[in-house]
Amino acid sequence: MNQYGTLAWSHWEKFRPRELSQMSDPPRFFTNLGQQIEQRIVELEESLEQAYPAQEDYEARIGQLNQIRADAKDQALRETLPEAEDEQETEEIDPRMARLEELWEEHDQL
């Protein structure tokens, strides 16, 4: 499991504990989710790099690339991690999470 899978698992423990308790295979789910987040970060980085002209100064370019990486990571996590459970929320699994589990199960069957 990569760092993003570990981060997502911590997020679920803190903000979605009921959903976490209903998962049939959390290690597999978060391993797959971590890979998906990492892939999305790479996609966003590539897109952002094309959107901004490259800085000629070496230090400015390094700063620009670090900012692009941070922005891509933030966006990918916002897109992927669900909001906190509401105290009055039912025991139902978030539809986005259920769909992610379905997609990963289909992927694993390929």
Phi and psi restraints in degrees (range 20) as a CNS / XPLOR table:
assign (resid 1 and name C) (resid 2 and name N)
       (resid 2 and name CA) (resid 2 and name C) 1.0 -85.3 20.0 2
assign (resid 2 and name N) (resid 2 and name CA)
       (resid 2 and name C) (resid 3 and name N) 1.0 179.8 20.0 2
assign (resid 2 and name C) (resid 3 and name N)
       (resid 3 and name CA) (resid 3 and name C) 1.0 -62.0 20.0 2
assign (resid 3 and name N) (resid 3 and name CA)
       (resid 3 and name C) (resid 4 and name N) 1.0 -30.4 20.0 2
assign (resid 3 and name C) (resid 4 and name N)
       (resid 4 and name CA) (resid 4 and name C) 1.0 -75.4 20.0 2
assign (resid 4 and name N) (resid 4 and name CA)
       (resid 4 and name C) (resid 5 and name N) 1.0 -34.4 20.0 2
assign (resid 4 and name C) (resid 5 and name N)
       (resid 5 and name CA) (resid 5 and name C) 1.0 -64.9 20.0 2
assign (resid 5 and name N) (resid 5 and name CA)
       (resid 5 and name C) (resid 6 and name N) 1.0 -42.0 20.0 2
assign (resid 5 and name C) (resid 6 and name N)
       (resid 6 and name CA) (resid 6 and name C) 1.0 -64.2 20.0 2
assign (resid 6 and name N) (resid 6 and name CA)
       (resid 6 and name C) (resid 7 and name N) 1.0 -42.3 20.0 2
assign (resid 6 and name C) (resid 7 and name N)
       (resid 7 and name CA) (resid 7 and name C) 1.0 -62.5 20.0 2
assign (resid 7 and name N) (resid 7 and name CA)
       (resid 7 and name C) (resid 8 and name N) 1.0 -43.6 20.0 2
assign (resid 7 and name C) (resid 8 and name N)
       (resid 8 and name CA) (resid 8 and name C) 1.0 -63.6 20.0 2
assign (resid 8 and name N) (resid 8 and name CA)
       (resid 8 and name C) (resid 9 and name N) 1.0 -41.4 20.0 2
assign (resid 8 and name C) (resid 9 and name N)
       (resid 9 and name CA) (resid 9 and name C) 1.0 -61.1 20.0 2
assign (resid 9 and name N) (resid 9 and name CA)
       (resid 9 and name C) (resid 10 and name N) 1.0 -43.9 20.0 2
assign (resid 9 and name C) (resid 10 and name N)
       (resid 10 and name CA) (resid 10 and name C) 1.0 -61.6 20.0 2
assign (resid 10 and name N) (resid 10 and name CA)
       (resid 10 and name C) (resid 11 and name N) 1.0 -39.1 20.0 2
assign (resid 10 and name C) (resid 11 and name N)
       (resid 11 and name CA) (resid 11 and name C) 1.0 -61.6 20.0 2
assign (resid 11 and name N) (resid 11 and name CA)
       (resid 11 and name C) (resid 12 and name N) 1.0 -46.4 20.0 2
assign (resid 11 and name C) (resid 12 and name N)
       (resid 12 and name CA) (resid 12 and name C) 1.0 -64.1 20.0 2
assign (resid 12 and name N) (resid 12 and name CA)
       (resid 12 and name C) (resid 13 and name N) 1.0 -41.4 20.0 2
assign (resid 12 and name C) (resid 13 and name N)
       (resid 13 and name CA) (resid 13 and name C) 1.0 -58.5 20.0 2
assign (resid 13 and name N) (resid 13 and name CA)
       (resid 13 and name C) (resid 14 and name N) 1.0 -39.8 20.0 2
assign (resid 13 and name C) (resid 14 and name N)
       (resid 14 and name CA) (resid 14 and name C) 1.0 -82.8 20.0 2
assign (resid 14 and name N) (resid 14 and name CA)
       (resid 14 and name C) (resid 15 and name N) 1.0 -42.7 20.0 2
assign (resid 14 and name C) (resid 15 and name N)
       (resid 15 and name CA) (resid 15 and name C) 1.0 -109.8 20.0 2
assign (resid 15 and name N) (resid 15 and name CA)
       (resid 15 and name C) (resid 16 and name N) 1.0 -16.7 20.0 2
assign (resid 15 and name C) (resid 16 and name N)
       (resid 16 and name CA) (resid 16 and name C) 1.0 -136.7 20.0 2
assign (resid 16 and name N) (resid 16 and name CA)
       (resid 16 and name C) (resid 17 and name N) 1.0 50.7 20.0 2
assign (resid 16 and name C) (resid 17 and name N)
       (resid 17 and name CA) (resid 17 and name C) 1.0 -62.0 20.0 2
assign (resid 17 and name N) (resid 17 and name CA)
       (resid 17 and name C) (resid 18 and name N) 1.0 -33.5 20.0 2
assign (resid 17 and name C) (resid 18 and name N)
       (resid 18 and name CA) (resid 18 and name C) 1.0 -65.3 20.0 2
assign (resid 18 and name N) (resid 18 and name CA)
       (resid 18 and name C) (resid 19 and name N) 1.0 -44.0 20.0 2
assign (resid 18 and name C) (resid 19 and name N)
       (resid 19 and name CA) (resid 19 and name C) 1.0 -63.2 20.0 2
assign (resid 19 and name N) (resid 19 and name CA)
       (resid 19 and name C) (resid 20 and name N) 1.0 -42.0 20.0 2
assign (resid 19 and name C) (resid 20 and name N)
       (resid 20 and name CA) (resid 20 and name C) 1.0 -59.5 20.0 2
assign (resid 20 and name N) (resid 20 and name CA)
       (resid 20 and name C) (resid 21 and name N) 1.0 -41.7 20.0 2
assign (resid 20 and name C) (resid 21 and name N)
       (resid 21 and name CA) (resid 21 and name C) 1.0 -67.3 20.0 2
assign (resid 21 and name N) (resid 21 and name CA)
       (resid 21 and name C) (resid 22 and name N) 1.0 -20.6 20.0 2
assign (resid 21 and name C) (resid 22 and name N)
       (resid 22 and name CA) (resid 22 and name C) 1.0 -90.9 20.0 2
assign (resid 22 and name N) (resid 22 and name CA)
       (resid 22 and name C) (resid 23 and name N) 1.0 -8.9 20.0 2
assign (resid 22 and name C) (resid 23 and name N)
       (resid 23 and name CA) (resid 23 and name C) 1.0 -69.8 20.0 2
assign (resid 23 and name N) (resid 23 and name CA)
       (resid 23 and name C) (resid 24 and name N) 1.0 138.7 20.0 2
assign (resid 23 and name C) (resid 24 and name N)
       (resid 24 and name CA) (resid 24 and name C) 1.0 -79.0 20.0 2
assign (resid 24 and name N) (resid 24 and name CA)
       (resid 24 and name C) (resid 25 and name N) 1.0 -31.1 20.0 2
assign (resid 24 and name C) (resid 25 and name N)
       (resid 25 and name CA) (resid 25 and name C) 1.0 -147.0 20.0 2
assign (resid 25 and name N) (resid 25 and name CA)
       (resid 25 and name C) (resid 26 and name N) 1.0 76.1 20.0 2
assign (resid 25 and name C) (resid 26 and name N)
       (resid 26 and name CA) (resid 26 and name C) 1.0 -56.2 20.0 2
assign (resid 26 and name N) (resid 26 and name CA)
       (resid 26 and name C) (resid 27 and name N) 1.0 -42.6 20.0 2
assign (resid 26 and name C) (resid 27 and name N)
       (resid 27 and name CA) (resid 27 and name C) 1.0 -58.7 20.0 2
assign (resid 27 and name N) (resid 27 and name CA)
       (resid 27 and name C) (resid 28 and name N) 1.0 -42.2 20.0 2
assign (resid 27 and name C) (resid 28 and name N)
       (resid 28 and name CA) (resid 28 and name C) 1.0 -66.1 20.0 2
assign (resid 28 and name N) (resid 28 and name CA)
       (resid 28 and name C) (resid 29 and name N) 1.0 -44.8 20.0 2
assign (resid 28 and name C) (resid 29 and name N)
       (resid 29 and name CA) (resid 29 and name C) 1.0 -58.0 20.0 2
assign (resid 29 and name N) (resid 29 and name CA)
       (resid 29 and name C) (resid 30 and name N) 1.0 -49.1 20.0 2
assign (resid 29 and name C) (resid 30 and name N)
       (resid 30 and name CA) (resid 30 and name C) 1.0 -76.1 20.0 2
assign (resid 30 and name N) (resid 30 and name CA)
       (resid 30 and name C) (resid 31 and name N) 1.0 -26.4 20.0 2
assign (resid 30 and name C) (resid 31 and name N)
       (resid 31 and name CA) (resid 31 and name C) 1.0 -64.1 20.0 2
assign (resid 31 and name N) (resid 31 and name CA)
       (resid 31 and name C) (resid 32 and name N) 1.0 -47.8 20.0 2
assign (resid 31 and name C) (resid 32 and name N)
       (resid 32 and name CA) (resid 32 and name C) 1.0 -64.8 20.0 2
assign (resid 32 and name N) (resid 32 and name CA)
       (resid 32 and name C) (resid 33 and name N) 1.0 -43.1 20.0 2
assign (resid 32 and name C) (resid 33 and name N)
       (resid 33 and name CA) (resid 33 and name C) 1.0 -62.6 20.0 2
assign (resid 33 and name N) (resid 33 and name CA)
       (resid 33 and name C) (resid 34 and name N) 1.0 -41.3 20.0 2
assign (resid 33 and name C) (resid 34 and name N)
       (resid 34 and name CA) (resid 34 and name C) 1.0 -60.3 20.0 2
assign (resid 34 and name N) (resid 34 and name CA)
       (resid 34 and name C) (resid 35 and name N) 1.0 -41.1 20.0 2
assign (resid 34 and name C) (resid 35 and name N)
       (resid 35 and name CA) (resid 35 and name C) 1.0 -65.2 20.0 2
assign (resid 35 and name N) (resid 35 and name CA)
       (resid 35 and name C) (resid 36 and name N) 1.0 -40.7 20.0 2
assign (resid 35 and name C) (resid 36 and name N)
       (resid 36 and name CA) (resid 36 and name C) 1.0 -64.6 20.0 2
assign (resid 36 and name N) (resid 36 and name CA)
       (resid 36 and name C) (resid 37 and name N) 1.0 -42.3 20.0 2
assign (resid 36 and name C) (resid 37 and name N)
       (resid 37 and name CA) (resid 37 and name C) 1.0 -63.2 20.0 2
assign (resid 37 and name N) (resid 37 and name CA)
       (resid 37 and name C) (resid 38 and name N) 1.0 -45.4 20.0 2
assign (resid 37 and name C) (resid 38 and name N)
       (resid 38 and name CA) (resid 38 and name C) 1.0 -60.6 20.0 2
assign (resid 38 and name N) (resid 38 and name CA)
       (resid 38 and name C) (resid 39 and name N) 1.0 -42.3 20.0 2
assign (resid 38 and name C) (resid 39 and name N)
       (resid 39 and name CA) (resid 39 and name C) 1.0 -63.3 20.0 2
assign (resid 39 and name N) (resid 39 and name CA)
       (resid 39 and name C) (resid 40 and name N) 1.0 -41.4 20.0 2
assign (resid 39 and name C) (resid 40 and name N)
       (resid 40 and name CA) (resid 40 and name C) 1.0 -65.4 20.0 2
assign (resid 40 and name N) (resid 40 and name CA)
       (resid 40 and name C) (resid 41 and name N) 1.0 -37.8 20.0 2
assign (resid 40 and name C) (resid 41 and name N)
       (resid 41 and name CA) (resid 41 and name C) 1.0 -61.1 20.0 2
assign (resid 41 and name N) (resid 41 and name CA)
       (resid 41 and name C) (resid 42 and name N) 1.0 -44.9 20.0 2
assign (resid 41 and name C) (resid 42 and name N)
       (resid 42 and name CA) (resid 42 and name C) 1.0 -60.4 20.0 2
assign (resid 42 and name N) (resid 42 and name CA)
       (resid 42 and name C) (resid 43 and name N) 1.0 -45.3 20.0 2
assign (resid 42 and name C) (resid 43 and name N)
       (resid 43 and name CA) (resid 43 and name C) 1.0 -59.7 20.0 2
assign (resid 43 and name N) (resid 43 and name CA)
       (resid 43 and name C) (resid 44 and name N) 1.0 -45.6 20.0 2
assign (resid 43 and name C) (resid 44 and name N)
       (resid 44 and name CA) (resid 44 and name C) 1.0 -66.6 20.0 2
assign (resid 44 and name N) (resid 44 and name CA)
       (resid 44 and name C) (resid 45 and name N) 1.0 -39.1 20.0 2
assign (resid 44 and name C) (resid 45 and name N)
       (resid 45 and name CA) (resid 45 and name C) 1.0 -59.3 20.0 2
assign (resid 45 and name N) (resid 45 and name CA)
       (resid 45 and name C) (resid 46 and name N) 1.0 -46.9 20.0 2
assign (resid 45 and name C) (resid 46 and name N)
       (resid 46 and name CA) (resid 46 and name C) 1.0 -60.6 20.0 2
assign (resid 46 and name N) (resid 46 and name CA)
       (resid 46 and name C) (resid 47 and name N) 1.0 -42.1 20.0 2
assign (resid 46 and name C) (resid 47 and name N)
       (resid 47 and name CA) (resid 47 and name C) 1.0 -65.3 20.0 2
assign (resid 47 and name N) (resid 47 and name CA)
       (resid 47 and name C) (resid 48 and name N) 1.0 -45.0 20.0 2
assign (resid 47 and name C) (resid 48 and name N)
       (resid 48 and name CA) (resid 48 and name C) 1.0 -67.0 20.0 2
assign (resid 48 and name N) (resid 48 and name CA)
       (resid 48 and name C) (resid 49 and name N) 1.0 -36.8 20.0 2
assign (resid 48 and name C) (resid 49 and name N)
       (resid 49 and name CA) (resid 49 and name C) 1.0 -62.2 20.0 2
assign (resid 49 and name N) (resid 49 and name CA)
       (resid 49 and name C) (resid 50 and name N) 1.0 -37.1 20.0 2
assign (resid 49 and name C) (resid 50 and name N)
       (resid 50 and name CA) (resid 50 and name C) 1.0 -73.0 20.0 2
assign (resid 50 and name N) (resid 50 and name CA)
       (resid 50 and name C) (resid 51 and name N) 1.0 -26.9 20.0 2
assign (resid 50 and name C) (resid 51 and name N)
       (resid 51 and name CA) (resid 51 and name C) 1.0 -77.4 20.0 2
assign (resid 51 and name N) (resid 51 and name CA)
       (resid 51 and name C) (resid 52 and name N) 1.0 -23.7 20.0 2
assign (resid 51 and name C) (resid 52 and name N)
       (resid 52 and name CA) (resid 52 and name C) 1.0 -112.7 20.0 2
assign (resid 52 and name N) (resid 52 and name CA)
       (resid 52 and name C) (resid 53 and name N) 1.0 134.9 20.0 2
assign (resid 52 and name C) (resid 53 and name N)
       (resid 53 and name CA) (resid 53 and name C) 1.0 -66.9 20.0 2
assign (resid 53 and name N) (resid 53 and name CA)
       (resid 53 and name C) (resid 54 and name N) 1.0 141.0 20.0 2
assign (resid 53 and name C) (resid 54 and name N)
       (resid 54 and name CA) (resid 54 and name C) 1.0 -67.7 20.0 2
assign (resid 54 and name N) (resid 54 and name CA)
       (resid 54 and name C) (resid 55 and name N) 1.0 136.4 20.0 2
assign (resid 54 and name C) (resid 55 and name N)
       (resid 55 and name CA) (resid 55 and name C) 1.0 -75.1 20.0 2
assign (resid 55 and name N) (resid 55 and name CA)
       (resid 55 and name C) (resid 56 and name N) 1.0 138.8 20.0 2
assign (resid 55 and name C) (resid 56 and name N)
       (resid 56 and name CA) (resid 56 and name C) 1.0 -78.5 20.0 2
assign (resid 56 and name N) (resid 56 and name CA)
       (resid 56 and name C) (resid 57 and name N) 1.0 -37.5 20.0 2
assign (resid 56 and name C) (resid 57 and name N)
       (resid 57 and name CA) (resid 57 and name C) 1.0 -68.7 20.0 2
assign (resid 57 and name N) (resid 57 and name CA)
       (resid 57 and name C) (resid 58 and name N) 1.0 132.2 20.0 2
assign (resid 57 and name C) (resid 58 and name N)
       (resid 58 and name CA) (resid 58 and name C) 1.0 -57.2 20.0 2
assign (resid 58 and name N) (resid 58 and name CA)
       (resid 58 and name C) (resid 59 and name N) 1.0 -50.8 20.0 2
assign (resid 58 and name C) (resid 59 and name N)
       (resid 59 and name CA) (resid 59 and name C) 1.0 -64.8 20.0 2
assign (resid 59 and name N) (resid 59 and name CA)
       (resid 59 and name C) (resid 60 and name N) 1.0 -38.3 20.0 2
assign (resid 59 and name C) (resid 60 and name N)
       (resid 60 and name CA) (resid 60 and name C) 1.0 -64.9 20.0 2
assign (resid 60 and name N) (resid 60 and name CA)
       (resid 60 and name C) (resid 61 and name N) 1.0 -39.1 20.0 2
assign (resid 60 and name C) (resid 61 and name N)
       (resid 61 and name CA) (resid 61 and name C) 1.0 -66.2 20.0 2
assign (resid 61 and name N) (resid 61 and name CA)
       (resid 61 and name C) (resid 62 and name N) 1.0 -42.4 20.0 2
assign (resid 61 and name C) (resid 62 and name N)
       (resid 62 and name CA) (resid 62 and name C) 1.0 -61.2 20.0 2
assign (resid 62 and name N) (resid 62 and name CA)
       (resid 62 and name C) (resid 63 and name N) 1.0 -44.1 20.0 2
assign (resid 62 and name C) (resid 63 and name N)
       (resid 63 and name CA) (resid 63 and name C) 1.0 -60.9 20.0 2
assign (resid 63 and name N) (resid 63 and name CA)
       (resid 63 and name C) (resid 64 and name N) 1.0 -41.7 20.0 2
assign (resid 63 and name C) (resid 64 and name N)
       (resid 64 and name CA) (resid 64 and name C) 1.0 -63.4 20.0 2
assign (resid 64 and name N) (resid 64 and name CA)
       (resid 64 and name C) (resid 65 and name N) 1.0 -45.6 20.0 2
assign (resid 64 and name C) (resid 65 and name N)
       (resid 65 and name CA) (resid 65 and name C) 1.0 -64.6 20.0 2
assign (resid 65 and name N) (resid 65 and name CA)
       (resid 65 and name C) (resid 66 and name N) 1.0 -38.2 20.0 2
assign (resid 65 and name C) (resid 66 and name N)
       (resid 66 and name CA) (resid 66 and name C) 1.0 -64.5 20.0 2
assign (resid 66 and name N) (resid 66 and name CA)
       (resid 66 and name C) (resid 67 and name N) 1.0 -39.8 20.0 2
assign (resid 66 and name C) (resid 67 and name N)
       (resid 67 and name CA) (resid 67 and name C) 1.0 -67.9 20.0 2
assign (resid 67 and name N) (resid 67 and name CA)
       (resid 67 and name C) (resid 68 and name N) 1.0 -41.1 20.0 2
assign (resid 67 and name C) (resid 68 and name N)
       (resid 68 and name CA) (resid 68 and name C) 1.0 -59.8 20.0 2
assign (resid 68 and name N) (resid 68 and name CA)
       (resid 68 and name C) (resid 69 and name N) 1.0 -44.3 20.0 2
assign (resid 68 and name C) (resid 69 and name N)
       (resid 69 and name CA) (resid 69 and name C) 1.0 -61.6 20.0 2
assign (resid 69 and name N) (resid 69 and name CA)
       (resid 69 and name C) (resid 70 and name N) 1.0 -45.7 20.0 2
assign (resid 69 and name C) (resid 70 and name N)
       (resid 70 and name CA) (resid 70 and name C) 1.0 -63.7 20.0 2
assign (resid 70 and name N) (resid 70 and name CA)
       (resid 70 and name C) (resid 71 and name N) 1.0 -42.9 20.0 2
assign (resid 70 and name C) (resid 71 and name N)
       (resid 71 and name CA) (resid 71 and name C) 1.0 -63.8 20.0 2
assign (resid 71 and name N) (resid 71 and name CA)
       (resid 71 and name C) (resid 72 and name N) 1.0 -42.0 20.0 2
assign (resid 71 and name C) (resid 72 and name N)
       (resid 72 and name CA) (resid 72 and name C) 1.0 -63.7 20.0 2
assign (resid 72 and name N) (resid 72 and name CA)
       (resid 72 and name C) (resid 73 and name N) 1.0 -43.1 20.0 2
assign (resid 72 and name C) (resid 73 and name N)
       (resid 73 and name CA) (resid 73 and name C) 1.0 -63.2 20.0 2
assign (resid 73 and name N) (resid 73 and name CA)
       (resid 73 and name C) (resid 74 and name N) 1.0 -47.1 20.0 2
assign (resid 73 and name C) (resid 74 and name N)
       (resid 74 and name CA) (resid 74 and name C) 1.0 -59.4 20.0 2
assign (resid 74 and name N) (resid 74 and name CA)
       (resid 74 and name C) (resid 75 and name N) 1.0 -44.7 20.0 2
assign (resid 74 and name C) (resid 75 and name N)
       (resid 75 and name CA) (resid 75 and name C) 1.0 -65.4 20.0 2
assign (resid 75 and name N) (resid 75 and name CA)
       (resid 75 and name C) (resid 76 and name N) 1.0 -44.5 20.0 2
assign (resid 75 and name C) (resid 76 and name N)
       (resid 76 and name CA) (resid 76 and name C) 1.0 -61.9 20.0 2
assign (resid 76 and name N) (resid 76 and name CA)
       (resid 76 and name C) (resid 77 and name N) 1.0 -40.9 20.0 2
assign (resid 76 and name C) (resid 77 and name N)
       (resid 77 and name CA) (resid 77 and name C) 1.0 -68.7 20.0 2
assign (resid 77 and name N) (resid 77 and name CA)
       (resid 77 and name C) (resid 78 and name N) 1.0 -39.4 20.0 2
assign (resid 77 and name C) (resid 78 and name N)
       (resid 78 and name CA) (resid 78 and name C) 1.0 -62.8 20.0 2
assign (resid 78 and name N) (resid 78 and name CA)
       (resid 78 and name C) (resid 79 and name N) 1.0 -38.8 20.0 2
assign (resid 78 and name C) (resid 79 and name N)
       (resid 79 and name CA) (resid 79 and name C) 1.0 -69.7 20.0 2
assign (resid 79 and name N) (resid 79 and name CA)
       (resid 79 and name C) (resid 80 and name N) 1.0 -29.3 20.0 2
assign (resid 79 and name C) (resid 80 and name N)
       (resid 80 and name CA) (resid 80 and name C) 1.0 -100.0 20.0 2
assign (resid 80 and name N) (resid 80 and name CA)
       (resid 80 and name C) (resid 81 and name N) 1.0 -43.9 20.0 2
assign (resid 80 and name C) (resid 81 and name N)
       (resid 81 and name CA) (resid 81 and name C) 1.0 -81.4 20.0 2
assign (resid 81 and name N) (resid 81 and name CA)
       (resid 81 and name C) (resid 82 and name N) 1.0 129.8 20.0 2
assign (resid 81 and name C) (resid 82 and name N)
       (resid 82 and name CA) (resid 82 and name C) 1.0 -75.1 20.0 2
assign (resid 82 and name N) (resid 82 and name CA)
       (resid 82 and name C) (resid 83 and name N) 1.0 162.2 20.0 2
assign (resid 82 and name C) (resid 83 and name N)
       (resid 83 and name CA) (resid 83 and name C) 1.0 -71.4 20.0 2
assign (resid 83 and name N) (resid 83 and name CA)
       (resid 83 and name C) (resid 84 and name N) 1.0 168.2 20.0 2
assign (resid 83 and name C) (resid 84 and name N)
       (resid 84 and name CA) (resid 84 and name C) 1.0 -65.1 20.0 2
assign (resid 84 and name N) (resid 84 and name CA)
       (resid 84 and name C) (resid 85 and name N) 1.0 150.1 20.0 2
assign (resid 84 and name C) (resid 85 and name N)
       (resid 85 and name CA) (resid 85 and name C) 1.0 -65.9 20.0 2
assign (resid 85 and name N) (resid 85 and name CA)
       (resid 85 and name C) (resid 86 and name N) 1.0 142.7 20.0 2
assign (resid 85 and name C) (resid 86 and name N)
       (resid 86 and name CA) (resid 86 and name C) 1.0 -85.9 20.0 2
assign (resid 86 and name N) (resid 86 and name CA)
       (resid 86 and name C) (resid 87 and name N) 1.0 142.2 20.0 2
assign (resid 86 and name C) (resid 87 and name N)
       (resid 87 and name CA) (resid 87 and name C) 1.0 -59.0 20.0 2
assign (resid 87 and name N) (resid 87 and name CA)
       (resid 87 and name C) (resid 88 and name N) 1.0 -32.6 20.0 2
assign (resid 87 and name C) (resid 88 and name N)
       (resid 88 and name CA) (resid 88 and name C) 1.0 -88.7 20.0 2
assign (resid 88 and name N) (resid 88 and name CA)
       (resid 88 and name C) (resid 89 and name N) 1.0 -1.7 20.0 2
assign (resid 88 and name C) (resid 89 and name N)
       (resid 89 and name CA) (resid 89 and name C) 1.0 -63.8 20.0 2
assign (resid 89 and name N) (resid 89 and name CA)
       (resid 89 and name C) (resid 90 and name N) 1.0 147.3 20.0 2
assign (resid 89 and name C) (resid 90 and name N)
       (resid 90 and name CA) (resid 90 and name C) 1.0 -75.0 20.0 2
assign (resid 90 and name N) (resid 90 and name CA)
       (resid 90 and name C) (resid 91 and name N) 1.0 176.9 20.0 2
assign (resid 90 and name C) (resid 91 and name N)
       (resid 91 and name CA) (resid 91 and name C) 1.0 -78.1 20.0 2
assign (resid 91 and name N) (resid 91 and name CA)
       (resid 91 and name C) (resid 92 and name N) 1.0 5.7 20.0 2
assign (resid 91 and name C) (resid 92 and name N)
       (resid 92 and name CA) (resid 92 and name C) 1.0 -67.7 20.0 2
assign (resid 92 and name N) (resid 92 and name CA)
       (resid 92 and name C) (resid 93 and name N) 1.0 148.0 20.0 2
assign (resid 92 and name C) (resid 93 and name N)
       (resid 93 and name CA) (resid 93 and name C) 1.0 -78.7 20.0 2
assign (resid 93 and name N) (resid 93 and name CA)
       (resid 93 and name C) (resid 94 and name N) 1.0 139.2 20.0 2
assign (resid 93 and name C) (resid 94 and name N)
       (resid 94 and name CA) (resid 94 and name C) 1.0 -53.2 20.0 2
assign (resid 94 and name N) (resid 94 and name CA)
       (resid 94 and name C) (resid 95 and name N) 1.0 129.4 20.0 2
assign (resid 94 and name C) (resid 95 and name N)
       (resid 95 and name CA) (resid 95 and name C) 1.0 -57.8 20.0 2
assign (resid 95 and name N) (resid 95 and name CA)
       (resid 95 and name C) (resid 96 and name N) 1.0 -33.4 20.0 2
assign (resid 95 and name C) (resid 96 and name N)
       (resid 96 and name CA) (resid 96 and name C) 1.0 -65.2 20.0 2
assign (resid 96 and name N) (resid 96 and name CA)
       (resid 96 and name C) (resid 97 and name N) 1.0 -40.7 20.0 2
assign (resid 96 and name C) (resid 97 and name N)
       (resid 97 and name CA) (resid 97 and name C) 1.0 -67.5 20.0 2
assign (resid 97 and name N) (resid 97 and name CA)
       (resid 97 and name C) (resid 98 and name N) 1.0 -42.4 20.0 2
assign (resid 97 and name C) (resid 98 and name N)
       (resid 98 and name CA) (resid 98 and name C) 1.0 -60.3 20.0 2
assign (resid 98 and name N) (resid 98 and name CA)
       (resid 98 and name C) (resid 99 and name N) 1.0 -42.2 20.0 2
assign (resid 98 and name C) (resid 99 and name N)
       (resid 99 and name CA) (resid 99 and name C) 1.0 -65.6 20.0 2
assign (resid 99 and name N) (resid 99 and name CA)
       (resid 99 and name C) (resid 100 and name N) 1.0 -40.3 20.0 2
assign (resid 99 and name C) (resid 100 and name N)
       (resid 100 and name CA) (resid 100 and name C) 1.0 -60.8 20.0 2
assign (resid 100 and name N) (resid 100 and name CA)
       (resid 100 and name C) (resid 101 and name N) 1.0 -43.7 20.0 2
assign (resid 100 and name C) (resid 101 and name N)
       (resid 101 and name CA) (resid 101 and name C) 1.0 -61.5 20.0 2
assign (resid 101 and name N) (resid 101 and name CA)
       (resid 101 and name C) (resid 102 and name N) 1.0 -41.0 20.0 2
assign (resid 101 and name C) (resid 102 and name N)
       (resid 102 and name CA) (resid 102 and name C) 1.0 -61.2 20.0 2
assign (resid 102 and name N) (resid 102 and name CA)
       (resid 102 and name C) (resid 103 and name N) 1.0 -45.7 20.0 2
assign (resid 102 and name C) (resid 103 and name N)
       (resid 103 and name CA) (resid 103 and name C) 1.0 -62.4 20.0 2
assign (resid 103 and name N) (resid 103 and name CA)
       (resid 103 and name C) (resid 104 and name N) 1.0 -41.7 20.0 2
assign (resid 103 and name C) (resid 104 and name N)
       (resid 104 and name CA) (resid 104 and name C) 1.0 -68.9 20.0 2
assign (resid 104 and name N) (resid 104 and name CA)
       (resid 104 and name C) (resid 105 and name N) 1.0 -35.3 20.0 2
assign (resid 104 and name C) (resid 105 and name N)
       (resid 105 and name CA) (resid 105 and name C) 1.0 -65.3 20.0 2
assign (resid 105 and name N) (resid 105 and name CA)
       (resid 105 and name C) (resid 106 and name N) 1.0 -41.3 20.0 2
assign (resid 105 and name C) (resid 106 and name N)
       (resid 106 and name CA) (resid 106 and name C) 1.0 -62.9 20.0 2
assign (resid 106 and name N) (resid 106 and name CA)
       (resid 106 and name C) (resid 107 and name N) 1.0 -41.7 20.0 2
assign (resid 106 and name C) (resid 107 and name N)
       (resid 107 and name CA) (resid 107 and name C) 1.0 -62.5 20.0 2
assign (resid 107 and name N) (resid 107 and name CA)
       (resid 107 and name C) (resid 108 and name N) 1.0 -42.8 20.0 2
assign (resid 107 and name C) (resid 108 and name N)
       (resid 108 and name CA) (resid 108 and name C) 1.0 -66.5 20.0 2
assign (resid 108 and name N) (resid 108 and name CA)
       (resid 108 and name C) (resid 109 and name N) 1.0 -23.4 20.0 2
assign (resid 108 and name C) (resid 109 and name N)
       (resid 109 and name CA) (resid 109 and name C) 1.0 -80.4 20.0 2
assign (resid 109 and name N) (resid 109 and name CA)
       (resid 109 and name C) (resid 110 and name N) 1.0 -14.5 20.0 2
